[in-house]
Amino acid sequence: IDDTHLLLLLLQLHVVHYNSELYPNMSAAVTQPDGLAVLGILIKTLIPAFDVQSLLPKDLRRYYRYNGSLTTPPCHQSVTWTLFRERVQISKAQTMLHSSRAEDDDGKMLQDNYRAIQPLHHRVVLTSFSAGQIDTKKRKC
C-alpha cells in the first residue's frame, strides 16, 4: 500500500481462507481467480509482551482490499487481500522467537522469504475509509 512503510515491517500475519462451498479443498481454490481470501495483519516490534488475542487490530473497520497473488511461489493470482490499516504490536523478543522457529515443509528455516514489493499493474485498491487520491506513479503495491 505504501512502500516506504512496508520496508520497515518485520512481520505480516496471513490468515488464509477458501470458499468450501465452491471448491473441495485449498489446492483447488488456489488455482482460481476468486479462490482465496487472505486477511493481512501488519506487525511492528514495539512492546515487551505479546498477547495471543492481540493478533487482530482493534479497529477492524479500516482496511484496504484488492485482488492479488499469493506471496510464495508459484504466486497464483487467486487472492482477495484484506489488509488492515492498523498495525498490531509485539515485542522484539517475540519477533526473534517467530523468526527462529519458522520452518518450511522440509524442515528448513524460513529466512528472508519475503517477496519484493510488486508493481500495482492497474489493480484497484479499495479502502473502507476515506483515503484520498494516491499517486500510483510514485508508489507500488
C-alpha positions as CSV (number, residue, x, y, z in Angstrom):
1,I,0.0,0.0,0.0
2,D,2.7,2.4,1.0
3,D,6.2,1.1,0.2
4,T,8.0,3.4,2.5
5,H,6.2,1.9,5.5
6,L,6.2,-1.7,4.3
7,L,10.0,-1.7,4.0
8,L,10.2,-1.2,7.8
9,L,7.9,-4.1,8.7
10,L,9.4,-7.2,10.2
11,L,6.3,-9.4,10.2
12,Q,2.9,-9.8,8.5
13,L,0.4,-12.4,9.6
14,H,-1.7,-14.0,6.9
15,V,-5.0,-15.7,7.7
16,V,-5.9,-17.7,4.6
17,H,-9.5,-18.7,3.7
18,Y,-11.2,-20.5,0.8
19,N,-14.8,-21.0,0.0
20,S,-15.6,-24.6,0.8
21,E,-19.0,-24.3,-1.0
22,L,-17.2,-23.6,-4.3
23,Y,-14.0,-25.6,-4.0
24,P,-13.4,-29.0,-2.5
25,N,-10.0,-28.0,-0.9
26,M,-7.3,-25.3,-0.7
27,S,-5.4,-26.9,-3.6
28,A,-8.4,-26.5,-6.0
29,A,-9.1,-23.0,-4.7
30,V,-5.6,-21.7,-5.2
31,T,-5.8,-22.1,-8.9
32,Q,-9.0,-20.0,-9.3
33,P,-9.1,-16.2,-9.6
34,D,-11.5,-15.9,-6.7
35,G,-10.2,-18.9,-4.9
36,L,-8.7,-17.4,-1.7
37,A,-9.4,-14.6,0.7
38,V,-6.5,-13.5,2.8
39,L,-6.5,-11.2,5.8
40,G,-3.2,-9.4,6.2
41,I,-2.2,-8.1,9.6
42,L,0.9,-5.8,9.8
43,I,3.0,-6.4,12.9
44,K,5.6,-3.9,14.2
45,T,8.0,-4.6,17.0
46,L,7.5,-2.3,20.0
47,I,6.0,-3.6,23.3
48,P,7.6,-6.1,25.6
49,A,4.7,-8.5,25.9
50,F,2.7,-10.5,23.4
51,D,-1.0,-11.4,23.9
52,V,-2.3,-14.0,21.5
53,Q,-5.7,-12.2,21.4
54,S,-3.9,-9.1,20.1
55,L,-3.3,-10.8,16.7
56,L,-6.1,-8.8,15.2
57,P,-6.1,-5.0,15.3
58,K,-8.6,-3.3,17.5
59,D,-10.1,-1.4,14.5
60,L,-11.3,-4.0,12.0
61,R,-13.4,-1.4,10.2
62,R,-10.4,0.3,8.4
63,Y,-8.8,-1.8,5.7
64,Y,-7.5,-2.0,2.2
65,R,-8.9,-4.6,-0.2
66,Y,-7.5,-5.7,-3.6
67,N,-7.2,-8.7,-5.9
68,G,-3.7,-10.1,-5.9
69,S,-1.5,-13.1,-5.6
70,L,0.0,-15.4,-3.1
71,T,3.3,-14.2,-1.7
72,T,5.0,-17.5,-2.1
73,P,5.8,-19.4,-5.4
74,P,4.2,-20.1,-7.7
75,C,2.4,-16.8,-6.7
76,H,-1.1,-17.7,-8.1
77,Q,-3.3,-14.7,-8.8
78,S,-6.1,-16.2,-6.6
79,V,-6.3,-14.0,-3.6
80,T,-8.7,-11.3,-2.4
81,W,-6.4,-9.4,0.0
82,T,-7.8,-7.6,3.0
83,L,-5.0,-5.7,4.7
84,F,-5.9,-3.9,8.0
85,R,-4.7,-0.3,8.3
86,E,-3.9,-0.6,12.0
87,R,-0.8,-2.4,12.9
88,V,-0.6,-4.8,15.9
89,Q,2.4,-4.6,18.2
90,I,4.7,-7.4,19.5
91,S,8.0,-7.4,21.3
92,K,11.3,-7.7,19.7
93,A,11.8,-11.0,21.6
94,Q,8.6,-12.3,20.1
95,T,9.7,-11.3,16.6
96,M,13.0,-13.1,17.1
97,L,11.2,-16.2,18.5
98,H,8.9,-16.3,15.5
99,S,11.9,-15.8,13.1
100,S,13.9,-18.6,14.8
101,R,11.2,-21.2,14.7
102,A,9.6,-20.8,11.3
103,E,10.3,-23.8,9.0
104,D,9.1,-24.9,5.6
105,D,7.6,-28.3,4.8
106,D,11.1,-29.8,4.5
107,G,12.2,-28.6,8.0
108,K,14.4,-25.8,6.6
109,M,14.4,-22.5,8.4
110,L,12.3,-19.8,6.7
111,Q,14.6,-16.8,6.4
112,D,14.4,-13.8,4.1
113,N,11.3,-15.4,2.5
114,Y,9.6,-12.2,1.7
115,R,8.6,-11.1,-1.7
116,A,9.7,-7.8,-3.2
117,I,7.1,-5.1,-3.4
118,Q,5.2,-5.7,-6.7
119,P,4.0,-3.1,-9.2
120,L,0.4,-2.1,-9.0
121,H,-0.4,-3.4,-12.5
122,H,-3.6,-1.4,-12.8
123,R,-5.1,-3.1,-9.7
124,V,-7.8,-1.2,-8.0
125,V,-7.2,-0.9,-4.3
126,L,-10.4,-0.3,-2.3
127,T,-10.5,1.2,1.1
128,S,-13.1,1.0,3.8
129,F,-12.3,4.6,4.8
130,S,-11.6,7.9,3.0
131,A,-8.0,7.7,1.8
132,G,-7.9,10.4,-0.8
133,Q,-6.1,10.0,-4.1
134,I,-2.9,8.1,-4.2
135,D,-0.3,8.8,-6.8
136,T,0.3,5.3,-8.2
137,K,3.1,6.6,-10.5
138,K,5.4,7.1,-7.5
139,R,4.3,4.2,-5.3
140,K,4.0,0.5,-5.8
141,C,1.8,-2.1,-4.1
